[in-house]
């Protein structure tokens, strides 16, 4: 029995300023099912702080976080909803 890979969602937030990247990321994460992954792309420098803090607060997993030129890219995996 083969396991089907979970699709990776993409959230392009380039050009948005604080607090919008964190707010839109939160909304997108809460809409995902457990185990689903999303790549969040931002240009707001404050996202370096805000997105990891949001992920930790929600109890989700930051898979990777890196920067390409002036673009921040976060790969996040949604964990099971808290009871």
N, C-alpha and C positions, 0 to 999 in steps of 0.2 A: 504494500500500500504506500503510495507516494504522498508526501506532504506538499500541499499547494502553498507557495509563498504568499504571504500577506502583501497586498499592494502597498506601495509607499505613496502617501498623500503628499501634496506640495502646497505650501502657503507662501505666496509671493507678497511680501509686505514692503518692498523697496519704495522709498520715498515717504513713508509714514513716520511721524515723529511721536515720541513718548507722550502719552501712555498707550497709543493705539497698537503698536506691535505686541505688547504684552496682553492687552485686552483681547485682541483678535486671536492670538495664539491660545489663550485660555479657552475661548469659545470653541475653537477648532478641536482642542484636546478633549474637552468635555463631550464633544459629539462623536469621538472615536470609540471603538470597542476595545476591550482589553487585548493587548498584543499588537494592535495596529501601530504603524509608524508614520510620522509626518516629518517632512523637511521644511523648515521655516527659513526663509531668506529675508534678511533685513539690511537696511543701510543706516539705521539710527544707532549711533555709538552707545547709547544708553541700554540697548538690547543686550550688550555684553554682560550687564549686571541683571537686568530685569528678567530675561528669558530663563537663565539658569535658576534664579530665585523662584520664579513661577513653577518651574518643573519640580524643584525640591518641595515646594509647598503643596503641590498636588500629589506628590508621591510617585511621580512618573520617572522614567529613566532617560537621562541624557546620554545618547549613544555616542555622538561625536559633536564637536563644536570647533569650527575653524573659520578662517577669514581668507577671502580672495579679493585682493585690491581693497576696495571700500565696502565690500559686501560680507556680511556675517551669515554663516550657514549653520543651523542647528538641526541635528537629527534626533528626534525624540520618540520614544516608545511609550505608548499608553499602558499603564498598569491596570489591574482589576479595580473596579470601583470600590470605594471604601463603604463599609456597611454603616 
